[in-house]
Amino acid sequence: MMDYWLAFMKDGKPSSKQLPDWPAYQPAAPKVMVFGNESIAAR
């Protein structure tokens, strides 16, 4: 999670090479990030 926050503060995009892509919000096809103890996924 910290990697996402640091990237967002740096360039406005929550992205990290070590973590799954955090897709931009799309009203027609909304997705959420699910943070679990074992994995992270966009759904």
Buried (B, 14 or more C-beta within 10 A) or exposed (E): EEEBEEBBEEEEEBBBEEBEEBEEEEEEEEEEBEEEEEEEEEE
